[in-house]
Amino acid sequence: MRIFVAGATGAIGRRLVPMLVNAGHSVVGMTRSPGKASALRATGAEPVVVDALDALAVQAAVRQARPEVVVHQLTALPAMLDFRKIEQQFAMTNRLRTEGTDHLLAAALDVGARRFVAQSYAGWPYARTGGPVKTEEDALDARPPAALRATLKAIGHLETAVTGASGIEGIVLRYGGFYGPGNYIGMGGAAVGQIRQRRVPIVGHGTGIWSFIHIDDAARATRAAIERGEQGIYNIVDDDPARVSAWLSVLASILGAKPPRRVPVWLARFLIGEQGVMFMTQARGASNAKAKRELGWQPVWASWRKGFVRELGENRPAVDRGAERVASVA
Ligand SMILES: NC(=O)c1ccc[n+]([C@@H]2O[C@H](COP(=O)([O-])OP(=O)(O)OC[C@H]3O[C@@H](n4cnc5c(N)ncnc54)[C@H](OP(=O)(O)O)[C@@H]3O)[C@@H](O)[C@H]2O)c1
C-alpha cells in the first residue's frame, strides 16, 4: 500500500516507518525539518518537508503522495513532562490535534484515501468513575481538572473528526504510555533520570491506574490498523494495567534506585497541581480486548513488568547498554 505518515520522525514514527517499509509498503514520511529528510530516506521512506499547520502545503504533499492510507502521529511534546506546566506543554500538541487533524483529514479526503489512522491517548482521559480499567465504549472525563480541559477538548476533536468522517475509514488508536527507545521511560529518557533521583513520588496511596505499551508493540498495532482496521477506536495497551504504587516501585527497583518517596495528596497539590494528583491517584487504565479481537494483534510485551526489565534492566542486551552510554555522554 501507499502510506503517508505525518509524524514520521517522532517516537512512534521512527519505529513504524521501517516496519512498514520492511513489510513491502511504500511510505512517504512527513517532517518539518529538512535536516531529518536524509534519516527518513535511509529508512526507505520518501521524505516530504511540510509544516502540519499549513493547510495548503499539507494538501499539496498528500496530493503528490496519492496515499491509500494517511497516518497522523503528530505531537509536540517536550523532552520531559512537568505536570505543573501541562497546559503550556500541550498547547502545540492541541493545535496538531485540532488544526493538524483537520488539514490532514481534508487532504486525505481530497485524494480519495481509503483509511485514516490517528494517534490518541488511553488512560487519564477516561472518566474517573466506575471500574479501574476502561473499554473504548466507556465515557471520557466530563469534568477534567482545569489545566487539562483544552487537551481533552483537542483529543475529543480529533476522535470525533476521525471516527465521524464519511467517505474514509477513520481509525483512532488510543495508545497507553509509551516506553522503550526514544521515550520518557527508555534508555536516556527523562523519567528514568528523575526516578533514579527519587524525584517522582508516590502520591497518597498511588491509586491511579496506568496502562503502558512498548513502543514496538504500539508500532505493530498501528501497522495492523493500517492494513486491516475498521472505522472506530482501539485501545492499544498491554495486558497489565497497574497502580502507580506498583509500577513506580518496580521501575525504581529495576533502575537500582531507592524506593520512591511518598507524598500526601495535600502536599502534592502544591508540587504537581490538581492534574498531577489526578494522574497519580485517579487515572484509569484501559483494556486491549477489542484490538486483540479485531486487529489480530497482541503485544509481544504483555506486561510492562517484563518490558521495563528488557529495556532498562541490568541484563538487557549488550547493544542497548552501549546505546545508553552514548545517551549519557550526549
Ligand atoms: N502515548 C504516549 O505515551 C506518547 C505519545 C506521544 C509522545 N509521547 C512522548 O513524547 C515524547 C516526545 O515524542 P516524539 O518523539 O513523538 O516527539 P514530538 O516532538 O512530539 O514529535 C512527533 C512528530 O510530530 C512531528 N511534528 C510536530 N510538529 C509538527 C509540525 N508542525 N509539522 C509537521 N510535523 C510536526 C515531528 O516531526 P519533526 O520534528 O521531524 O518536524 C515528529 O515526527 C517521547 O518521550 C514520547 O514517549 C508519548
The ligand as a Gaussian input file, in Angstrom:
#p B3LYP/6-31G(d) Opt

LIG

0 1
 N        1.217000       7.637000      24.296000
 C        2.326000       8.175000      24.775000
 O        2.828000       7.838000      25.847000
 C        3.044000       9.213000      23.971000
 C        2.570000       9.670000      22.724000
 C        3.335000      10.591000      22.005000
 C        4.524000      11.042000      22.534000
 N        4.905000      10.584000      23.754000
 C        6.200000      11.004000      24.337000
 O        6.557000      12.303000      23.989000
 C        7.958000      12.402000      23.827000
 C        8.267000      13.065000      22.515000
 O        7.583000      12.359000      21.487000
 P        8.043000      12.352000      19.979000
 O        9.412000      11.808000      19.874000
 O        6.967000      11.691000      19.197000
 O        8.269000      13.860000      19.595000
 P        7.429000      15.014000      19.082000
 O        8.294000      16.163000      19.127000
 O        6.160000      15.092000      19.837000
 O        7.231000      14.676000      17.513000
 C        6.246000      13.908000      16.980000
 C        6.251000      14.044000      15.482000
 O        5.414000      15.143000      15.108000
 C        6.090000      15.899000      14.120000
 N        5.655000      17.293000      14.172000
 C        5.457000      18.048000      15.281000
 N        5.010000      19.281000      14.922000
 C        4.926000      19.292000      13.562000
 C        4.521000      20.258000      12.605000
 N        4.115000      21.484000      12.948000
 N        4.572000      19.910000      11.307000
 C        4.980000      18.691000      10.921000
 N        5.376000      17.736000      11.772000
 C        5.348000      18.025000      13.089000
 C        7.543000      15.745000      14.409000
 O        8.238000      15.986000      13.199000
 P        9.601000      16.842000      13.064000
 O       10.096000      17.165000      14.434000
 O       10.509000      15.950000      12.287000
 O        9.192000      18.027000      12.280000
 C        7.605000      14.296000      14.819000
 O        7.696000      13.479000      13.683000
 C        8.515000      10.973000      23.900000
 O        9.134000      10.781000      25.143000
 C        7.291000      10.120000      23.796000
 O        7.331000       8.939000      24.586000
 C        4.216000       9.693000      24.482000

